[in-house]
Structure formats: structure tokens, C-alpha cells
Amino acid sequence: MTTHRAPKPVAAPGRTVERGVIVALVLAVLAALGWIAGMIYTVAEWPL
């Protein structure tokens, strides 16, 4: 007796959304690191 199975999708349906979220998170982390570096530079060069 055989059973009916649906064909497996080639790619997961949420893969493109997941990739977009990962790219957005990476860009956010890079922006935060740049902001922190800028703040450290500003404080280090601040005339006392």
C-alpha cells in the first residue's frame, strides 16, 4: 500500500524574509559600532 506525500518545496517559504532580517540586523550592528566609535573619538578629542 502506498501513501500520498506532498512534494517537498525546493526552498523554505520564509527563506527570503529570513535573509532580509539577517541583513538588516548586520547593518544595524555595523551602524551601532560606527556610532560607538564616533562617540569614543569625540570624547577622546574633546578639548578640556
Residue pairs with C-beta under 8 A, 6 or more apart in sequence:
none
